[in-house]
Amino acid sequence: MHSKRIWITGATSGIGLELAKQLISNNFLILSGRSLQKLQKVAKDFPTDSVALVPLDLSQYQEANNWVEQAWKAFGGIDIMIHNAGISQRSLIIETDILVDKALMETNYLGTVALTKALLPKMIASGGGQFVVVTSLMGKFGSPYRSGYCGSKHALHGFFDVLRMEHEKDGISVTMICPGFVQTNIAKNALTGDGSTQNTQDEATENGLEVGVFAQKMIKAIKQQKMEAYIGQKEVMGIWLKRFFPKLLHRVVLKSKVR
């Protein structure tokens, strides 16, 4: 990808930060996250004429039109929108307050959808563009302790599959990126049943795919405009088990005791 105007949410850490590092040399980046201070820290090593900052909190999705206006004006348009921001969860259903489910849906689903709806007319008017959505393997099948997270990620697949169908004729493409375990702080930042953060790392996440390797594979999938890409290690097999042997997947997931 060269000379593309790329908007990345969740750009201050993990996958979003690594994508910014790998894409900055040949492109123009709009970086978003909740903290302006953290965004400024990320951008200080980047060329000032190639990066713009748009702080946002997806849970405040009523502001989506304002965020889009700021991002669009930065470089006169957006070619690729990478929806990367989101939060995870680690708690049993019976122990999870409904407000936690609400927070997960507002950030992971409604915030992403609101941003997409605000940006879509501008993309169509300018000749098209690409939406890249970081969901999860949990958007394709489930796992204990992640009920609300799985629900929000499944919802994204439903919405963006339809967006692709309705607007392919307008030059809009959609790439769904489904990570397995990646070495980021997603587990540490995950919400527990009462809404507090877990603050500890999962063993599976700690042993996951190195984030730099993941970002390389993700960028390749974006270039190829794949409809869906499953990126991880052995956990990716869950996709095929879900499709052909759902009862076997059920037993495998329970046996794994992944927390």
VENBEL-V679366 format. One record per pair of residues at least 24 apart in sequence whose C-alpha atoms are under 10 Angstrom apart, sorted by the first residue. I is the first residue (numbers start at 1). GAP is how many residues later the second one is. Records with the same first field share a line. If there is no record, write none. Layout:
I: GAP + GAP
This chain:
1: 25 + 26 + 218 + 219 + 221 + 222
2: 24 + 25 + 26
3: 24 + 25 + 26 + 47 + 76
4: 24 + 25 + 71 + 73 + 74 + 75 + 76
5: 24 + 25 + 45 + 46 + 66 + 67 + 69 + 70 + 71 + 72 + 73 + 74 + 75 + 76
6: 24 + 25 + 45 + 65 + 69 + 71 + 72 + 73 + 74 + 75 + 76 + 124
7: 24 + 25 + 44 + 45 + 46 + 47 + 61 + 64 + 65 + 70 + 71 + 72 + 73 + 74 + 75 + 76 + 77 + 124 + 125
8: 24 + 25 + 45 + 46 + 72 + 73 + 74 + 75 + 76 + 77 + 124
9: 24 + 25 + 45 + 46 + 47 + 48 + 49 + 72 + 73 + 74 + 75 + 76 + 77 + 103
10: 24 + 25 + 29 + 45 + 46 + 47 + 48 + 72 + 73 + 74 + 75 + 76 + 77
11: 27 + 28 + 31 + 42 + 71 + 72 + 73 + 74
12: 24 + 25 + 26 + 27 + 28 + 29 + 30 + 31 + 73
13: 25 + 26 + 29 + 72 + 171 + 172 + 173
14: 70 + 71 + 168 + 169 + 170 + 171 + 172 + 197 + 198 + 201
15: 69 + 70 + 119 + 164 + 167 + 168 + 169 + 170 + 171 + 195 + 196 + 197 + 199 + 200 + 203
16: 66 + 67 + 68 + 69 + 118 + 195 + 199
17: 25 + 67 + 194 + 195 + 198
18: 193 + 194 + 195 + 196 + 197 + 198
19: 63 + 65 + 192 + 193 + 195 + 196 + 197 + 199 + 200
20: 26 + 31 + 195
21: 24 + 25 + 191 + 194
22: 190 + 193 + 194 + 197
23: 192 + 193 + 196
24: 26 + 27
25: 25
26: 24
27: 24
28: 24 + 46 + 47 + 50 + 51
29: 24 + 42 + 45 + 46 + 49 + 51
30: 24 + 25 + 40 + 41 + 42 + 44 + 45 + 48 + 51
31: 24 + 25 + 40 + 51
32: 24 + 25 + 35 + 39 + 52 + 53
33: 24 + 25 + 51 + 52
34: 24 + 51
49: 25 + 26
50: 24 + 25
51: 24
57: 28 + 50 + 54
58: 27 + 28 + 48 + 49 + 50 + 51 + 52 + 53 + 54 + 55 + 56 + 57
59: 27 + 43 + 44 + 45 + 46 + 47 + 48 + 49 + 50 + 51 + 52 + 53
60: 46 + 47 + 50 + 51 + 54
61: 45 + 46 + 49 + 50 + 51 + 52 + 53 + 54
62: 48 + 49 + 52 + 53
63: 48 + 51 + 52 + 55
64: 47 + 48 + 49 + 50 + 51 + 52 + 53 + 54 + 55
65: 49 + 50 + 51 + 52 + 53 + 54
66: 49 + 52
67: 48 + 51 + 52
68: 47 + 48 + 49 + 50 + 51 + 52 + 54
69: 49 + 50 + 53
71: 48
72: 47 + 50 + 51
77: 42 + 45 + 46 + 49 + 52
78: 41 + 44 + 45 + 48 + 50 + 51 + 52
79: 44 + 47 + 48 + 49 + 50 + 51 + 52 + 93
80: 43 + 48 + 49 + 50 + 51 + 52 + 92 + 93 + 94 + 142
81: 34 + 35 + 38 + 42 + 48 + 49 + 50 + 51 + 52 + 93
82: 48 + 49 + 50 + 51 + 52 + 93 + 94 + 95 + 140
83: 25 + 28 + 29 + 30 + 32 + 33 + 48 + 49 + 50 + 51 + 52 + 93 + 94
84: 24 + 28 + 48 + 49 + 50 + 51 + 93
85: 26 + 27 + 48 + 49 + 50
86: 25 + 26 + 48 + 49 + 63 + 66 + 67 + 100 + 104
87: 62 + 65 + 99 + 100 + 102 + 103 + 104
88: 57 + 58 + 59 + 60 + 61 + 62 + 64 + 65 + 98 + 99 + 100 + 101 + 102 + 103 + 104 + 109 + 110
89: 56 + 57 + 58 + 59 + 60 + 61 + 97 + 98 + 99 + 100 + 101 + 102 + 103 + 104 + 106 + 107 + 108 + 109
90: 54 + 55 + 56 + 57 + 58 + 59 + 97 + 98 + 99 + 100 + 101 + 102 + 103 + 107 + 108 + 112 + 169
91: 53 + 54 + 55 + 56 + 57 + 99 + 100 + 101 + 102 + 103 + 104 + 107 + 168
92: 52 + 53 + 54 + 55 + 56 + 100 + 101
93: 51 + 52 + 53 + 54 + 55 + 100
94: 99
95: 50 + 97 + 98 + 99
96: 49 + 51 + 52 + 95 + 96 + 97 + 98 + 99
97: 95 + 96 + 97 + 98
98: 50 + 95 + 96 + 97
99: 94 + 95 + 96
100: 48 + 49 + 91 + 92 + 93 + 94 + 95 + 96
101: 46 + 47 + 48 + 50 + 51 + 90 + 92 + 94
102: 46 + 50
103: 45 + 46 + 49 + 88 + 92
104: 44 + 45 + 46 + 47 + 48 + 49 + 86 + 87
105: 43 + 44 + 45 + 46 + 47 + 48 + 50 + 51
106: 46
107: 45
108: 26 + 27 + 41 + 43 + 44 + 45 + 47 + 48
109: 26 + 40 + 42 + 43 + 44 + 45 + 46 + 47 + 48 + 50
110: 42 + 45 + 46
112: 44
113: 43 + 46 + 47
116: 44 + 47
117: 46
120: 43 + 47 + 52
123: 47 + 48 + 49
124: 43 + 45 + 46 + 47 + 48
125: 45 + 46
126: 44 + 45
127: 43 + 44 + 45
128: 39 + 40 + 41 + 42 + 43 + 44 + 45
129: 39 + 41 + 42 + 43 + 44 + 45
130: 34 + 41 + 42 + 43 + 44 + 45 + 92 + 95
131: 29 + 32 + 33 + 41 + 42 + 43 + 44 + 45 + 91 + 94
132: 28 + 41 + 42 + 43 + 44 + 45 + 86 + 89 + 90 + 93 + 94 + 95 + 96
133: 24 + 27 + 41 + 42 + 43 + 44 + 45 + 95
134: 41 + 42 + 43 + 44 + 45 + 84 + 95
135: 41 + 42 + 43 + 44 + 45 + 95
136: 40 + 41 + 42 + 43 + 44 + 45 + 93 + 94 + 95
137: 40 + 41 + 42 + 43 + 44 + 92 + 93 + 94 + 95 + 98 + 99 + 100 + 101 + 102
138: 40 + 41 + 42 + 100 + 101
139: 37 + 38 + 39 + 40
140: 38 + 90 + 98 + 99 + 102 + 103
141: 97 + 98 + 100 + 101 + 102 + 105 + 108 + 109
142: 96 + 100 + 107 + 108 + 111
143: 107 + 110 + 111 + 113 + 114 + 115 + 116
144: 109 + 110 + 113 + 114 + 115
145: 47 + 48 + 113 + 114
146: 44 + 45 + 46 + 113
148: 43
149: 41 + 42
153: 25
157: 71
161: 66
164: 63
173: 52 + 53 + 54
174: 48 + 51 + 52 + 53 + 54
175: 43 + 46 + 47 + 48 + 49 + 50 + 51 + 52 + 53 + 54
176: 42 + 45 + 46 + 49 + 50 + 51 + 52 + 53 + 54
177: 40 + 41 + 44 + 45 + 49 + 50 + 51 + 52 + 53 + 54
178: 40 + 50 + 51 + 52 + 53 + 54 + 58
179: 30 + 35 + 39 + 50 + 51 + 52 + 53 + 54 + 56 + 57
180: 24 + 25 + 28 + 29 + 34 + 50 + 51 + 52 + 53 + 54 + 55 + 56 + 58
181: 24 + 25 + 26 + 27 + 28 + 29 + 30 + 33 + 50 + 51 + 52 + 53 + 54 + 55
182: 24 + 25 + 26 + 27 + 28 + 29 + 30 + 31 + 32 + 49 + 50 + 51
183: 24 + 25 + 26 + 27 + 28 + 29 + 31
184: 24 + 25 + 26 + 27
187: 72
202: 56 + 57
203: 55 + 56
204: 54 + 55
205: 53 + 54
207: 26
208: 24 + 25 + 26 + 27
209: 24
